[in-house]
Amino acid sequence: MNKNIDTRLIHGNYSCRSYLGSLIPPIFQTSTFSFTSAEEGERRFAGEEDGFVYSRLGNPTVQELEYKIADLENGEEGIAFSSGMAAVSAVLTSVVKTGDHILVSEGIYGCTFGLLQMLKERFNIDFSLVNMDKKETIESLLRPQTKAIYVETPINPTMKLVDLQMISNIAKQHNLFYIVDNTFSSPVLQRPLELGADVVLHSATKYIGGHGDVIAGLAAGSADFISLVRRSSQKDMGGILGPFDAWLLLRGIKTLSLRMNRHSDNAKLLSERLKQHPKIEKVYYPGDPDFPQHSLAALQMDHFGGLISFELKGNKAAAQSFMNRLEMIRIAVSLGDAETLIQHPATMTHAVVPYDTRNKMGISDRLLRLSAGLEAEKDIWQDIEQALDAL
Ligand SMILES: *Cc1c(COP(=O)(O)O)cnc(C)c1O
């Protein structure tokens, strides 16, 4: 019987017996592994015998983390990377080749968009940004060359959702490889592989690490696909995770469920208070019953997450002055840390998006994005309230 995810976050399939009874997986801070004989080396290189060879090809500490993400996402295998972008680029380059086309959900992470543009300009791999609300819109953009569909949900900073099950049906019907970036939800809140995705990936820098001290990426999927990524894109392009960073993630993951629930509870309470405040124009939070896709969020997520966006009444100057008046909440991009963080998408994460496109996406100059931390909700609110009152 598969244990509850709260338990699997802690136990998984790590066996202390492998490492002299060490309760916690040791950090194998080594670049290479020596063989007991020339013949053993030959067998390992030939793939006839299991065992480690060189840490770019595999490392015991990193492998524990890879087992963990596979287990949590319900994939056959997992793989760890030096950053979320290393995961995105290794997965994409394992799926598509020159001449192919990818359908991509509108509003994806800025550097993923940058990577797609680079693939288009330098390698003739085309992509279309698609509003994924309707099956017909998606199908109208299909080409004979379309190979993959790439989705992020919820999306930064407007929290717009994509219906994961609907996309799965389209992907199956048209034989498309289906990729989901699950960074914003983590496997505790949403498990895309269970809803038909072929591969799920993460910036583990965010909720999975959860402590703001490591940059890392993870992916999980079928054994065939993950071993392809490992053999092709990762082995030869080299975006591997170091053993110490893997160990930090293994440490952070144990509290993922506790943290996600606290992040979500804090965000829900804050969204309710923000909604009632006279200086707030609009709140974007999937857990808000008035959020346009609230019922989809309730269907495919186990809780609504820690990210809220809101618009102040006023302009860019008001938004910046509000941020400057915050005393405890830190001004920073990234998300999913214990500390509550706030950022101004128009001048920070989405500054490269042209003004008109930004506004069409719902990113006005007075929009702010808050990553609710793990502090007492009352203290977060007190800080927000004093900064609003001072405006
Ligand atoms: C941060 C982020 C990434 C990139 O991850 P890094 O760890 O910063 O390389 C990719 N996708 C999403 C949704 C992100 O938030």
The ligand as an SDF file (V2000), in Angstrom:
LIG
                    3D

 15 15  0  0  0  0  0  0  0  0999 V2000
   11.7840   30.1480  -10.8380 C   0  0  0  0  0  0  0  0  0  0  0  0
   11.0420   29.4230  -11.8830 C   0  0  0  0  0  0  0  0  0  0  0  0
   11.7130   28.7200  -12.9030 C   0  0  0  0  0  0  0  0  0  0  0  0
   13.2230   28.7390  -13.0450 C   0  0  0  0  0  0  0  0  0  0  0  0
   13.8360   28.1220  -11.9680 O   0  0  0  0  0  0  0  0  0  0  0  0
   15.3440   28.4680  -11.4590 P   0  0  0  0  0  0  0  0  0  0  0  0
   15.5030   27.5190  -10.3210 O   0  0  0  0  0  0  0  0  0  0  0  0
   15.3480   29.9020  -11.0550 O   0  0  0  0  0  0  0  0  0  0  0  0
   16.2460   28.1950  -12.5990 O   0  0  0  0  0  0  0  0  0  0  0  0
   10.9450   28.0130  -13.8030 C   0  0  0  0  0  0  0  0  0  0  0  0
    9.6020   28.0070  -13.7400 N   0  0  0  0  0  0  0  0  0  0  0  0
    8.9260   28.6710  -12.7840 C   0  0  0  0  0  0  0  0  0  0  0  0
    7.4390   28.6360  -12.7600 C   0  0  0  0  0  0  0  0  0  0  0  0
    9.6160   29.4070  -11.8260 C   0  0  0  0  0  0  0  0  0  0  0  0
    8.9430   30.0840  -10.8820 O   0  0  0  0  0  0  0  0  0  0  0  0
  1  2  1  0
  2  3  1  0
  2 14  2  0
  3  4  1  0
  3 10  2  0
  4  5  1  0
  5  6  1  0
  6  7  2  0
  6  8  1  0
  6  9  1  0
 10 11  1  0
 11 12  2  0
 12 13  1  0
 12 14  1  0
 14 15  1  0
M  END
$$$$
